[in-house]
């Protein structure tokens, strides 16, 4: 009998390794959530848009009051943080399923450039936070006429 063992190829292990590599690449480019898939931690989903004047970030924050959310900007990093508090439990209830996530959250994203921090506006409506981050004047496109001789 041979001392060498035959290793069985596991395609799922290869796929998971590829997924982890892709996650690292995406997180490096788009910004990594501060808390990752930890039990009991939830991460709000976001959209990031850009037009000639602004970056617009929309974050789904259902069940929160605007007082429970904090927004901060440092350079080109935008952080949205807060806490979704669990409703008070009563001892006379039996829960058959609990799927909603509660607790603190923090999401930091990297913007393509600095923003004009003095003109940032945020609106929270129907569980969605919309943050408008104006681009500095130096980034806004300008049309310059060039004389042709």
Secondary structure, DSSP 8 states (H G I E B T S, - for coil): --S-------HHHHHHHHHHHHHHHHHHHH---SS-S-TT-----EEEEE-SSEEEEEEE-TT--GGGEEEEEETTEEEEEEEE------TT---S------EEEEEEEE-SS-B-GGG-EEEEETTEEEEEEEB-GGGS---------
